[in-house]
Amino acid sequence: MKLSEFWNRMRTQFGPVYAESVAVDQTLSQLGGRTVSAALNDGVEPKQVWLAVCEVYQIPENRR
């Protein structure tokens, strides 16, 4: 998954403003206690980050 696709999915799922908040304000244990933005900056693959977000926010399988 490209980074642009990741952000498109985030904005589609949460809306443009809340997607940014999710990315910078909440740490996820699935990402080693990092935020979405920190994990991406650390080189974690966007698909892995997206799947962590899906797990935490219980996003339906058909939108993963």
Stockholm file with secondary structure:
# STOCKHOLM 1.0

chainA/1-64         MKLSEFWNRMRTQFGPVYAESVAVDQTLSQLGGRTVSAALNDGVEPKQVWLAVCEVYQIPENRR
#=GR chainA/1-64 SS CCHHHHHHHHHHHHCHHHHHHHHHHCEEGGGTTEEHHHHHHTTCCHHHHHHHHHHHHTCCGGGC
#=GC SS_cons        CCHHHHHHHHHHHHCHHHHHHHHHHCEEGGGTTEEHHHHHHTTCCHHHHHHHHHHHHTCCGGGC
//
